[in-house]
Amino acid sequence: MQEDFLHYIWKHKAFNSALLKTTKADVVSISQLGQHNHNAGPDFFNAQLHIGDQLWAGNVEIHIKSSDWYVHNHETDKAYDNVILHVVWEHDTEIFRQDNSEIPTVELKHYVDLNLIHNYQKLLQSKSWINCESSFPVIDDFLISNWLERLYIERLERKSETIQHLLIESNNDWEAVLFKMLLKNFGLKVNGESFASLSNSIDFSIVRKLQNDVLDLEALLFGQANLLFDKTIEDAYCIDLNHRYGFLKQKFKLSNQGVVPLQFFRLRPPNFPTIRLSQFANLYSLEQNLFSKVMQFNTKDEFYKFFNLGVTSYWSTHYTFSKSSKAFKKLLTKSFIDLLIINTLIPLKFSYAKAQGKSSEDDLFQLIKEIKIENNSIVSKFLDLKPLDKNALNSQALLQLKKEYCDKNKCLQCAVGNSLIVK
């Protein structure tokens, strides 16, 4: 037996409340179960109970054994003085408040259906990829669909917290936040950390001052990324960038000591950081007010059209500084733009609408459902278990489900787990 399960039983009133009595045989009638407290203090606040003929208002504390009250030193903690009922699985001792008044106790094991316990233990004892792997294929489609939508909003809320931290760091400059998030995601998985550290090394006010000259932007990005100053490279473009960066470094007192080294190994040439940085510089030289622009878009095609851009002229014939190649535009692919929409643009649209006190869920659901489902091992495994609509809302929700619920055995907080426990 686990305490979380007892919280679940009490919260969902998953016991025979009609026959509920204390260990002293006083009848307990529940008017309000109380609000579940996930922080320090009693487990449920502001409950209302009739115990015998007396109406009580206060808090409920839950333990596996009554003696856990003393193990946790609640008898000396004023936060527990207003506990009106102690709910336990096994009653092994009487408990008292600081003033030595006795707290009524309910021994819950006499009022819970054994099937509920069996279903819960069966889930938690599973050795499968996810606890409900054998049952997941037959879960009701409507339940899954609603739960995945809730999980996607939950994922956006978590990303919104990161955006709030970035806003504080940038003095509520949404353009600066977009710059940091976009640059990180231009690095994808391999260079995401490096590009994030690169964005942190550049104050966005500098980018604003350089946006009219794409070569200045490239010099800034390549220089801060430690890709310049190779004296063996003597082409005019590289020499020009070196001069430009030397001037910018002195003018803006730039430092790149905290920038994580970039990775080229095992990357396809179109994903080389040199190509991504040139595309990024090109984007910011073409649009002065990028944030306000992308906030206007609500469809996948609008984003595809806007981000249909490539590299500057030098990089159309290069992948690295040292070797030329066949001329190629090197445009951002639709699959790459999809990742920008999923990981940067939708979370920003969600957070911006939230900051304005507006609801954006319906529009964002429509947009994310236009995008193809992401291809990764977690999503593929879920699709092997049960056919689902192949859109990016579901892939994002499934990632949230696996990492925040399945991997943490939070079946009690999961709609799928709940449906299997109470069946």
DRENLO-965379 format. One line per 8 residues: their letters; for each residue x, y, z of N, C-alpha, C. Coordinates in pm, whole numbers. Layout:
N
A = X/Y/Z/X/Y/Z/X/Y/Z  ...;
END
This chain:
423
MQEDFLHY = 84/-120/0/0/0/0/88/126/0  50/225/-80/122/351/-87/30/466/-49  92/568/11/13/682/58/-57/754/-57  10/761/-173/-53/826/-289/-186/759/-324  -190/627/-309/-314/555/-340/-423/591/-240  -386/606/-115/-484/648/-15/-536/789/-45  -447/878/-91/-491/1012/-132/-594/1000/-245  -563/913/-341/-652/891/-455/-789/841/-407;
IWKHKAFN = -789/743/-317/-914/686/-267/-999/793/-198  -933/875/-114/-1006/980/-43/-1056/1088/-140  -969/1132/-229/-1002/1240/-322/-1120/1203/-412  -1123/1076/-456/-1229/1032/-548/-1343/960/-475  -1335/962/-343/-1439/899/-261/-1463/754/-305  -1349/684/-330/-1355/547/-381/-1363/447/-267  -1461/467/-180/-1483/378/-66/-1630/384/-28  -1672/296/55/-1812/291/96/-1836/395/205;
SALLKTTK = -1871/514/161/-1887/625/256/-2015/614/339  -2109/535/291/-2238/524/362/-2222/456/497  -2118/371/512/-2099/296/635/-1979/345/716  -1926/461/681/-1800/508/739/-1813/538/889  -1719/482/964/-1716/508/1109/-1572/525/1154  -1555/594/1265/-1422/606/1324/-1387/477/1398  -1267/468/1444/-1224/351/1521/-1296/343/1655  -1360/455/1692/-1440/456/1818/-1588/438/1789;
ADVVSISQ = -1620/397/1662/-1757/364/1619/-1846/485/1601  -1789/605/1591/-1870/723/1561/-1894/731/1411  -2017/755/1371/-2052/765/1229/-1991/890/1169  -1931/874/1048/-1871/987/978/-1951/1014/851  -2002/1137/838/-2075/1180/719/-1996/1293/653  -1968/1277/526/-1879/1372/456/-1961/1474/378  -1944/1600/412/-2004/1708/334/-1907/1757/226  -1780/1775/267/-1676/1814/171/-1548/1737/204;
LGQHNHNA = -1491/1674/102/-1368/1595/123/-1247/1683/150  -1251/1807/104/-1138/1898/121/-1060/1914/-9  -973/2012/-12/-890/2040/-129/-755/1971/-113  -716/1895/-215/-591/1819/-209/-472/1915/-204  -389/1899/-103/-272/1985/-85/-147/1908/-130  -76/1962/-229/44/1896/-280/172/1953/-219  157/2048/-127/273/2109/-63/282/2064/82  367/2132/159/383/2095/300/253/2122/376;
GPDFFNAQ = 229/2042/479/109/2060/560/13/1944/542  -105/1951/605/-203/1843/596/-240/1813/452  -286/1691/427/-307/1644/290/-430/1704/222  -535/1732/301/-657/1791/245/-703/1907/334  -717/2022/271/-759/2143/343/-910/2162/334  -964/2226/438/-1102/2277/437/-1207/2170/412  -1192/2057/480/-1295/1954/474/-1408/1989/570  -1527/1933/544/-1641/1948/636/-1701/1810/660;
LHIGDQLW = -1703/1770/785/-1746/1635/822/-1837/1640/944  -1938/1554/943/-2012/1525/1066/-1948/1400/1128  -1901/1414/1251/-1849/1299/1326/-1938/1284/1449  -2017/1176/1448/-2122/1166/1549/-2226/1275/1522  -2259/1352/1622/-2358/1458/1606/-2293/1595/1582  -2160/1599/1574/-2088/1726/1567/-2040/1753/1424  -2064/1876/1374/-2010/1919/1245/-1871/1977/1267  -1773/1926/1191/-1637/1974/1202/-1592/2035/1069;
AGNVEIHI = -1515/2140/1078/-1454/2202/960/-1303/2213/985  -1225/2161/895/-1081/2165/916/-1010/2078/814  -897/2021/852/-811/1949/758/-812/1798/784  -774/1724/681/-767/1577/689/-623/1536/659  -567/1450/744/-433/1398/722/-443/1248/696  -360/1200/599/-368/1061/557/-232/993/573  -234/872/631/-111/793/648/-139/645/624  -33/569/602/-47/424/593/-85/369/730;
KSSDWYVH = -9/406/832/-37/364/970/-60/487/1058  -140/469/1162/-165/579/1255/-35/630/1317  56/538/1346/181/575/1413/270/665/1326  240/672/1194/317/761/1107/301/907/1150  193/935/1221/171/1071/1275/291/1112/1362  338/1019/1442/452/1048/1531/586/1034/1458  591/944/1360/714/930/1281/746/1062/1211  641/1133/1165/659/1259/1094/655/1380/1188;
NHETDKAY = 645/1355/1320/650/1463/1421/536/1563/1408  419/1517/1362/306/1608/1349/254/1656/1485  278/1577/1589/227/1614/1721/290/1742/1775  403/1783/1716/470/1906/1762/462/2017/1658  387/1995/1552/380/2091/1442/244/2162/1445  246/2293/1463/122/2371/1472/38/2363/1345  103/2334/1231/29/2325/1104/-75/2214/1107  -60/2121/1203/-151/2007/1210/-251/2019/1325;
DNVILHVV = -255/2134/1390/-349/2152/1501/-494/2152/1455  -517/2185/1326/-654/2193/1277/-696/2068/1201  -624/1956/1222/-665/1828/1163/-786/1775/1239  -893/1748/1165/-1017/1701/1230/-1040/1552/1210  -962/1491/1115/-978/1348/1093/-846/1292/1042  -808/1179/1099/-689/1106/1055/-737/983/978  -703/974/850/-745/862/766/-625/772/743  -636/646/781/-522/554/771/-567/423/708;
WEHDTEIF = -468/346/661/-500/213/613/-502/114/729  -412/135/822/-403/45/938/-393/127/1066  -483/105/1157/-484/179/1284/-404/99/1388  -289/159/1432/-207/88/1529/-183/166/1658  -234/291/1663/-221/369/1787/-313/491/1782  -350/540/1898/-427/665/1902/-332/782/1880  -383/892/1824/-298/1010/1800/-362/1133/1864  -275/1231/1895/-320/1349/1969/-256/1475/1911;
RQDNSEIP = -328/1587/1928/-275/1717/1889/-177/1767/1995  -122/1886/1974/-28/1947/2069/-93/1966/2206  -225/1994/2206/-293/2019/2334/-344/1890/2398  -298/1776/2344/-335/1643/2394/-479/1602/2366  -548/1676/2281/-682/1633/2242/-671/1525/2134  -753/1422/2147/-745/1308/2055/-808/1341/1921  -747/1292/1812/-799/1313/1677/-869/1186/1632  -996/1196/1589/-1068/1078/1540/-996/1015/1421;
TVELKHYV = -1003/882/1411/-933/809/1306/-1031/718/1232  -1016/713/1099/-1089/618/1016/-989/519/959  -1017/387/979/-931/284/922/-992/242/788  -931/290/679/-993/288/548/-1004/148/486  -920/56/529/-915/-75/463/-1047/-153/475  -1131/-117/571/-1259/-185/588/-1365/-136/490  -1336/-28/415/-1440/35/333/-1404/40/184  -1292/-21/144/-1245/-13/5/-1267/-147/-64;
DLNLIHNY = -1322/-143/-186/-1345/-262/-267/-1211/-328/-299  -1202/-458/-277/-1077/-530/-301/-1037/-528/-449  -1135/-518/-538/-1104/-511/-682/-1024/-385/-714  -1055/-276/-646/-983/-150/-667/-836/-167/-631  -812/-232/-519/-674/-256/-474/-602/-349/-571  -673/-454/-614/-612/-549/-707/-574/-481/-838  -663/-399/-891/-635/-330/-1018/-516/-236/-1006  -509/-167/-893/-399/-74/-870/-266/-150/-859;
QKLLQSKS = -266/-256/-782/-142/-334/-763/-99/-400/-894  -195/-443/-974/-164/-504/-1104/-93/-404/-1195  -140/-279/-1192/-76/-174/-1273/67/-149/-1226  83/-128/-1099/213/-89/-1045/315/-203/-1048  269/-326/-1054/361/-440/-1055/400/-483/-1197  348/-412/-1296/378/-446/-1434/525/-423/-1465  584/-509/-1544/724/-497/-1585/734/-456/-1732  625/-405/-1788/620/-372/-1929/680/-234/-1956;
WINCESSF = 682/-195/-2083/734/-63/-2126/658/49/-2055  526/35/-2048/443/120/-1963/353/28/-1882  310/72/-1767/235/-15/-1677/109/-72/-1741  45/8/-1828/-83/-35/-1885/-66/-90/-2027  53/-135/-2061/80/-177/-2201/-20/-280/-2253  -54/-376/-2173/-146/-481/-2220/-288/-430/-2237  -324/-323/-2165/-461/-271/-2169/-475/-149/-2259  -364/-83/-2290/-370/42/-2367/-444/27/-2501;
PVIDDFLI = -426/-84/-2573/-493/-96/-2703/-645/-90/-2696  -706/-127/-2584/-852/-133/-2577/-911/-17/-2498  -829/81/-2462/-881/199/-2392/-975/275/-2485  -1083/327/-2430/-1184/399/-2508/-1121/513/-2587  -1154/523/-2716/-1096/624/-2805/-1128/765/-2759  -1252/786/-2715/-1293/920/-2669/-1212/962/-2547  -1192/869/-2453/-1112/898/-2334/-968/935/-2372  -908/856/-2463/-771/883/-2506/-762/1020/-2573;
SNWLERLY = -855/1049/-2662/-852/1176/-2736/-857/1295/-2641  -949/1291/-2545/-962/1401/-2449/-839/1413/-2358  -786/1299/-2318/-670/1299/-2230/-547/1354/-2302  -530/1319/-2430/-417/1370/-2506/-426/1521/-2526  -545/1573/-2546/-560/1719/-2558/-522/1788/-2426  -565/1729/-2316/-528/1785/-2185/-378/1779/-2162  -317/1669/-2204/-172/1653/-2189/-96/1755/-2275  -149/1784/-2393/-81/1881/-2479/-86/2020/-2416;
IERLERKS = -200/2057/-2361/-209/2186/-2291/-114/2187/-2172  -107/2076/-2101/-14/2065/-1987/130/2086/-2034  164/2030/-2149/299/2046/-2205/325/2192/-2241  225/2258/-2299/238/2400/-2331/254/2484/-2204  183/2447/-2100/194/2519/-1973/336/2509/-1918  397/2391/-1928/534/2372/-1880/631/2455/-1963  611/2458/-2094/697/2540/-2178/675/2688/-2151  553/2722/-2115/521/2861/-2083/599/2909/-1960;
ETIQHLLI = 625/2819/-1867/705/2855/-1749/847/2894/-1791  904/2820/-1886/1038/2853/-1937/1036/2988/-2006  931/3012/-2082/919/3140/-2152/907/3255/-2053  838/3233/-1943/825/3338/-1841/962/3373/-1782  1045/3273/-1760/1180/3298/-1709/1261/3379/-1811  1248/3345/-1939/1318/3419/-2044/1268/3562/-2052  1138/3581/-2031/1083/3717/-2033/1139/3802/-1921  1151/3742/-1804/1208/3816/-1690/1351/3856/-1719;
ESNNDWEA = 1428/3761/-1776/1568/3788/-1808/1583/3897/-1914  1484/3909/-2002/1493/4004/-2113/1408/4129/-2093  1365/4153/-1967/1282/4271/-1937/1156/4276/-2023  1089/4161/-2032/962/4149/-2104/971/4185/-2252  1085/4155/-2312/1104/4178/-2455/1072/4048/-2530  953/4042/-2590/911/3920/-2659/999/3891/-2781  1046/3996/-2847/1136/3976/-2962/1265/3906/-2917  1316/3946/-2802/1440/3884/-2750/1417/3738/-2712;
VLFKMLLK = 1300/3709/-2657/1268/3571/-2621/1257/3484/-2746  1191/3537/-2849/1181/3464/-2974/1320/3435/-3032  1408/3533/-3027/1544/3516/-3076/1614/3400/-3006  1604/3395/-2875/1670/3289/-2799/1611/3152/-2829  1478/3145/-2833/1414/3016/-2855/1436/2965/-2997  1427/3058/-3094/1448/3018/-3233/1591/2969/-3256  1688/3044/-3202/1827/3006/-3224/1855/2870/-3162  1804/2846/-3043/1822/2714/-2981/1766/2603/-3070;
NFGLKVNG = 1646/2624/-3123/1583/2519/-3200/1637/2508/-3342  1708/2611/-3390/1779/2598/-3517/1893/2496/-3502  1940/2477/-3380/2046/2379/-3355/1998/2237/-3345  1865/2217/-3344/1805/2085/-3329/1864/2011/-3208  1859/1881/-3210/1900/1804/-3092/2050/1809/-3070  2128/1796/-3178/2273/1785/-3165/2336/1915/-3118  2294/2028/-3176/2355/2157/-3143/2262/2252/-3068  2153/2199/-3017/2059/2283/-2944/2122/2352/-2824;
ESFASLSN = 2198/2276/-2744/2264/2334/-2627/2367/2439/-2668  2441/2411/-2774/2542/2505/-2822/2477/2633/-2873  2369/2619/-2951/2302/2738/-3003/2235/2817/-2891  2186/2747/-2788/2127/2817/-2673/2234/2900/-2601  2352/2841/-2582/2461/2915/-2518/2507/3031/-2605  2501/3013/-2736/2535/3121/-2829/2436/3237/-2813  2307/3204/-2803/2206/3309/-2787/2225/3384/-2655  2270/3314/-2552/2292/3378/-2422/2414/3470/-2422;
SIDFSIVR = 2501/3452/-2521/2622/3535/-2528/2600/3665/-2604  2478/3681/-2659/2450/3798/-2743/2328/3872/-2689  2345/3997/-2653/2232/4080/-2613/2151/4113/-2738  2019/4097/-2730/1939/4116/-2850/1943/4259/-2903  1976/4353/-2819/1988/4492/-2867/2094/4502/-2976  2197/4418/-2968/2302/4417/-3071/2245/4366/-3203  2164/4262/-3195/2101/4207/-3316/2015/4314/-3383  1941/4388/-3303/1857/4495/-3359/1941/4596/-3438;
KLQNDVLD = 2057/4629/-3385/2143/4729/-3450/2207/4678/-3578  2217/4545/-3591/2287/4488/-3706/2195/4429/-3811  2064/4438/-3791/1970/4366/-3877/1969/4412/-4022  2017/4532/-4050/2017/4582/-4187/2131/4523/-4271  2224/4453/-4210/2338/4398/-4283/2356/4251/-4246  2323/4162/-4338/2328/4020/-4310/2470/3972/-4283  2570/4038/-4345/2709/3998/-4320/2751/4031/-4178  2703/4142/-4124/2731/4174/-3984/2669/4070/-3892;
LEALLFGQ = 2546/4027/-3925/2480/3925/-3844/2557/3793/-3851  2601/3756/-3970/2680/3633/-3984/2811/3645/-3907  2877/3760/-3919/3003/3779/-3846/2980/3765/-3696  2870/3822/-3646/2837/3814/-3504/2816/3668/-3461  2735/3596/-3537/2701/3458/-3500/2821/3364/-3515  2889/3371/-3629/3004/3284/-3650/3118/3315/-3553  3136/3445/-3526/3244/3483/-3434/3216/3436/-3293  3095/3458/-3245/3059/3414/-3111/3059/3262/-3099;
ANLLFDKT = 3039/3194/-3212/3040/3047/-3212/3180/2989/-3232  3280/3075/-3229/3420/3030/-3243/3448/2962/-3377  3387/3009/-3485/3407/2951/-3617/3499/3035/-3705  3547/3149/-3654/3632/3239/-3733/3778/3229/-3689  3860/3314/-3746/4002/3329/-3710/4087/3207/-3745  4049/3133/-3850/4137/3029/-3903/4225/3093/-4010  4352/3116/-3979/4442/3189/-4069/4474/3113/-4196  4442/2984/-4201/4469/2907/-4323/4363/2930/-4430;
IEDAYCID = 4251/2992/-4392/4144/3020/-4488/4160/3164/-4537  4178/3180/-4666/4213/3312/-4718/4111/3368/-4817  3990/3309/-4824/3894/3366/-4919/3839/3498/-4866  3791/3580/-4957/3751/3718/-4924/3639/3722/-4822  3543/3627/-4833/3430/3626/-4740/3476/3605/-4597  3564/3506/-4577/3611/3475/-4442/3694/3590/-4385  3777/3649/-4468/3858/3764/-4423/3767/3879/-4383  3663/3902/-4463/3567/4010/-4433/3496/3984/-4300;
LNHRYGFL = 3451/3859/-4278/3384/3827/-4151/3477/3846/-4033  3602/3807/-4049/3700/3826/-3941/3715/3972/-3904  3725/4058/-4005/3738/4202/-3979/3613/4256/-3911  3499/4216/-3965/3371/4264/-3909/3358/4219/-3763  3387/4091/-3736/3371/4043/-3599/3470/4109/-3504  3592/4131/-3550/3689/4199/-3465/3639/4337/-3424  3577/4408/-3518/3521/4540/-3487/3403/4528/-3391  3312/4433/-3418/3194/4415/-3333/3233/4372/-3192;
KQKFKLSN = 3331/4285/-3183/3373/4235/-3052/3424/4349/-2965  3500/4439/-3026/3553/4552/-2951/3444/4655/-2919  3359/4682/-3019/3254/4783/-3001/3155/4743/-2892  3111/4617/-2894/3006/4572/-2801/3061/4493/-2683  3194/4488/-2672/3259/4416/-2560/3205/4273/-2549  3212/4201/-2659/3156/4066/-2666/3249/3963/-2602  3188/3862/-2542/3263/3749/-2487/3191/3621/-2527  3268/3520/-2568/3207/3392/-2604/3263/3276/-2522;
QGVVPLQF = 3312/3308/-2404/3374/3204/-2320/3275/3097/-2277  3147/3133/-2266/3049/3035/-2220/2980/2958/-2332  3021/2981/-2457/2955/2916/-2569/3005/2771/-2582  2912/2678/-2584/2944/2535/-2594/2991/2505/-2737  3101/2430/-2754/3152/2400/-2888/3047/2334/-2977  3048/2370/-3104/2953/2316/-3201/2996/2177/-3248  2896/2099/-3289/2923/1963/-3336/2892/1952/-3486  2985/1896/-3563/2964/1864/-3703/2954/1713/-3724;
FRLRPPNF = 3012/1639/-3632/3024/1494/-3646/2888/1427/-3655  2874/1338/-3753/2753/1259/-3775/2631/1342/-3817  2652/1466/-3857/2544/1548/-3910/2548/1544/-4063  2430/1539/-4123/2425/1557/-4268/2464/1701/-4299  2537/1725/-4408/2582/1862/-4440/2474/1970/-4434  2349/1943/-4481/2247/2049/-4471/2216/2091/-4328  2253/2005/-4230/2230/2038/-4089/2355/2090/-4020  2463/2112/-4096/2584/2168/-4036/2551/2301/-3968;
PTIRLSQF = 2610/2329/-3852/2582/2456/-3783/2614/2579/-3867  2709/2569/-3958/2740/2681/-4047/2618/2717/-4133  2553/2615/-4187/2435/2636/-4272/2319/2692/-4189  2298/2635/-4071/2187/2682/-3986/2208/2826/-3941  2332/2863/-3911/2358/3001/-3867/2341/3100/-3981  2377/3061/-4102/2357/3149/-4216/2207/3167/-4244  2132/3058/-4238/1986/3068/-4255/1925/3157/-4148  1975/3143/-4026/1923/3223/-3915/1954/3371/-3936;
ANLYSLEQ = 2077/3401/-3977/2115/3540/-4004/2030/3597/-4117  2007/3517/-4219/1925/3561/-4332/1784/3595/-4287  1728/3512/-4200/1593/3535/-4148/1585/3670/-4079  1681/3698/-3991/1674/3823/-3914/1709/3946/-3996  1778/3929/-4106/1807/4044/-4193/1688/4078/-4282  1599/3980/-4304/1484/4001/-4391/1362/4053/-4317  1357/4033/-4187/1239/4075/-4109/1281/4147/-3982  1246/4274/-3971/1286/4356/-3857/1202/4329/-3732;
NLFSKVMQ = 1076/4294/-3751/985/4272/-3637/929/4130/-3644  1016/4036/-3621/982/3895/-3643/871/3848/-3551  875/3886/-3424/776/3836/-3329/635/3878/-3369  615/4007/-3394/481/4055/-3430/433/3991/-3559  528/3959/-3648/492/3896/-3776/439/3755/-3753  515/3672/-3682/475/3532/-3668/353/3516/-3577  328/3613/-3490/209/3604/-3406/81/3618/-3487  93/3671/-3609/-26/3689/-3693/-65/3560/-3766;
FNTKDEFY = 28/3465/-3775/3/3344/-3854/-76/3241/-3774  -172/3177/-3841/-253/3075/-3774/-259/2944/-3850  -195/2938/-3968/-198/2815/-4045/-57/2769/-4078  -45/2641/-4103/84/2583/-4140/138/2647/-4267  51/2668/-4366/97/2723/-4494/152/2864/-4480  96/2944/-4389/149/3079/-4366/293/3071/-4314  319/2978/-4224/455/2961/-4172/548/2908/-4281  500/2812/-4359/583/2758/-4467/625/2867/-4565;
KFFNLGVT = 532/2953/-4603/562/3060/-4698/661/3159/-4640  642/3194/-4514/728/3295/-4451/870/3244/-4431  883/3119/-4390/1015/3063/-4360/1080/2996/-4482  1026/3024/-4599/1085/2969/-4722/1209/3050/-4760  1316/3030/-4686/1439/3105/-4708/1559/3013/-4697  1670/3061/-4751/1790/2980/-4750/1909/3053/-4691  2026/3027/-4747/2152/3082/-4695/2194/3203/-4778  2297/3272/-4731/2356/3381/-4809/2441/3321/-4921;
SYWSTHYT = 2485/3405/-5013/2547/3358/-5138/2668/3268/-5114  2754/3302/-5018/2873/3222/-4993/2835/3079/-4957  2734/3064/-4873/2699/2932/-4823/2617/2850/-4922  2577/2913/-5032/2511/2834/-5138/2611/2743/-5207  2742/2774/-5194/2846/2690/-5254/2942/2634/-5149  2902/2640/-5023/2989/2588/-4915/2903/2521/-4808  2963/2425/-4740/2908/2370/-4616/2999/2404/-4499  3127/2424/-4529/3225/2469/-4429/3308/2579/-4493;
FSKSSKAF = 3388/2646/-4411/3472/2753/-4464/3581/2699/-4557  3619/2579/-4540/3741/2530/-4604/3722/2468/-4741  3598/2435/-4781/3580/2359/-4904/3453/2403/-4977  3466/2433/-5107/3351/2472/-5186/3277/2348/-5236  3152/2367/-5277/3069/2257/-5324/2976/2309/-5434  2898/2220/-5490/2804/2257/-5595/2701/2356/-5541  2667/2457/-5621/2571/2560/-5578/2436/2497/-5545  2382/2537/-5430/2254/2484/-5384/2190/2587/-5292;
KKLLTKSF = 2058/2608/-5305/1992/2715/-5229/1988/2686/-5078  1981/2561/-5043/1978/2519/-4902/1864/2587/-4826  1742/2571/-4878/1623/2627/-4814/1586/2547/-4689  1519/2613/-4595/1463/2543/-4480/1357/2445/-4531  1364/2321/-4489/1266/2221/-4532/1137/2235/-4452  1030/2181/-4506/902/2185/-4434/910/2108/-4302  984/1998/-4302/996/1921/-4178/1072/2002/-4072  1170/2080/-4113/1243/2165/-4019/1152/2276/-3967;
IDLLIINT = 1073/2336/-4057/979/2442/-4016/875/2385/-3921  833/2261/-3945/738/2196/-3853/794/2195/-3711  924/2163/-3697/986/2159/-3564/989/2298/-3501  1011/2400/-3583/1009/2537/-3531/869/2573/-3482  768/2532/-3558/629/2561/-3518/597/2490/-3387  634/2363/-3379/601/2281/-3261/673/2331/-3135  803/2355/-3147/886/2378/-3029/906/2525/-2993  881/2615/-3088/904/2757/-3060/779/2841/-3080;
LIPLKFSY = 720/2834/-3197/618/2931/-3236/484/2908/-3167  439/2783/-3157/314/2757/-3085/328/2786/-2936  435/2738/-2869/449/2776/-2727/452/2927/-2704  514/3001/-2795/516/3147/-2781/377/3206/-2804  305/3157/-2903/169/3206/-2927/80/3177/-2806  97/3059/-2748/20/3021/-2630/51/3115/-2513  179/3138/-2488/221/3223/-2376/181/3368/-2397  191/3415/-2520/156/3554/-2550/6/3577/-2531;
AKAQGKSS = -76/3484/-2579/-221/3495/-2560/-256/3491/-2411  -187/3405/-2339/-209/3393/-2195/-175/3524/-2124  -64/3588/-2165/-23/3715/-2105/-123/3827/-2133  -196/3813/-2244/-298/3912/-2279/-436/3877/-2225  -442/3766/-2151/-570/3726/-2094/-665/3667/-2196  -611/3613/-2306/-694/3557/-2412/-680/3405/-2415  -782/3339/-2470/-777/3195/-2487/-735/3163/-2630  -636/3074/-2644/-585/3043/-2778/-592/2894/-2810;
EDDLFQLI = -648/2814/-2721/-643/2669/-2737/-703/2621/-2868  -819/2673/-2908/-886/2624/-3028/-801/2649/-3152  -747/2771/-3164/-663/2803/-3280/-536/2718/-3282  -476/2699/-3165/-352/2622/-3158/-377/2474/-3185  -490/2422/-3138/-525/2284/-3168/-538/2265/-3319  -603/2360/-3385/-621/2350/-3529/-486/2353/-3600  -396/2441/-3555/-264/2453/-3617/-179/2328/-3594  -170/2281/-3470/-84/2167/-3439/-135/2039/-3507;
KEIKIENN = -267/2030/-3527/-322/1912/-3593/-296/1912/-3744  -256/2027/-3798/-219/2033/-3940/-80/1973/-3965  -2/1961/-3859/137/1920/-3872/150/1770/-3852  234/1708/-3934/252/1564/-3927/306/1520/-3791  270/1400/-3753/315/1343/-3626/467/1329/-3628  530/1352/-3514/676/1342/-3503/718/1195/-3503  834/1172/-3560/885/1036/-3572/994/1012/-3469  960/944/-3361/1060/906/-3260/1017/774/-3195;
SIVSKFLD = 1106/716/-3118/1082/581/-3065/963/576/-2970  944/680/-2891/832/680/-2796/699/682/-2869  686/773/-2963/561/785/-3040/535/657/-3119  638/603/-3181/622/480/-3259/572/364/-3173  623/356/-3050/582/247/-2961/434/259/-2923  391/383/-2894/249/403/-2863/162/367/-2984  204/406/-3104/126/377/-3224/122/228/-3253  224/156/-3212/222/9/-3225/116/-52/-3133;
LKPLDKNA = 93/13/-3020/-5/-37/-2924/-147/-3/-2967  -164/120/-3022/-300/165/-3055/-295/267/-3169  -374/250/-3273/-378/350/-3381/-434/483/-3330  -365/592/-3364/-408/726/-3324/-392/819/-3443  -465/930/-3441/-450/1028/-3548/-304/1073/-3556  -251/1076/-3678/-109/1105/-3695/-84/1253/-3714  -97/1327/-3603/-68/1469/-3604/24/1503/-3487  79/1624/-3491/180/1663/-3392/122/1687/-3254;
LNSQALLQ = -8/1715/-3244/-68/1726/-3111/-53/1593/-3037  -83/1485/-3106/-75/1354/-3041/68/1317/-3007  163/1347/-3096/303/1312/-3065/354/1390/-2945  320/1520/-2939/362/1600/-2824/295/1550/-2695  168/1516/-2704/95/1466/-2587/149/1332/-2541  184/1245/-2635/238/1114/-2599/374/1126/-2533  455/1221/-2577/582/1246/-2509/559/1291/-2365  460/1378/-2347/425/1424/-2212/375/1308/-2127;
LKKEYCDK = 292/1224/-2184/238/1108/-2113/349/1014/-2066  440/982/-2157/546/886/-2124/641/943/-2018  686/1066/-2037/790/1120/-1951/738/1167/-1816  617/1220/-1813/566/1279/-1689/470/1188/-1612  422/1083/-1674/328/993/-1607/379/848/-1606  396/792/-1723/436/649/-1729/570/625/-1661  670/707/-1695/804/687/-1639/808/712/-1489  713/790/-1438/710/824/-1296/604/745/-1218;
NKCLQCAV = 545/644/-1285/441/562/-1222/325/644/-1166  290/752/-1237/180/838/-1190/48/793/-1252  19/665/-1238/-105/610/-1293/-228/671/-1227  -214/708/-1102/-328/764/-1027/-368/901/-1080  -273/972/-1143/-302/1103/-1197/-332/1098/-1347  -331/978/-1404/-349/960/-1548/-492/912/-1578  -555/969/-1679/-691/930/-1714/-698/783/-1756  -594/736/-1824/-591/595/-1864/-578/506/-1740;
GNSLIVK = -484/540/-1653/-465/464/-1529/-591/462/-1445  -656/577/-1434/-781/586/-1356/-887/492/-1410  -900/489/-1542/-1005/406/-1603/-980/258/-1578  -853/220/-1566/-821/79/-1542/-833/42/-1394  -812/139/-1305/-821/110/-1162/-965/92/-1118  -1057/174/-1173/-1196/173/-1126/-1286/80/-1206  -1230/12/-1309/-1315/-72/-1394/-1376/-189/-1316;
END
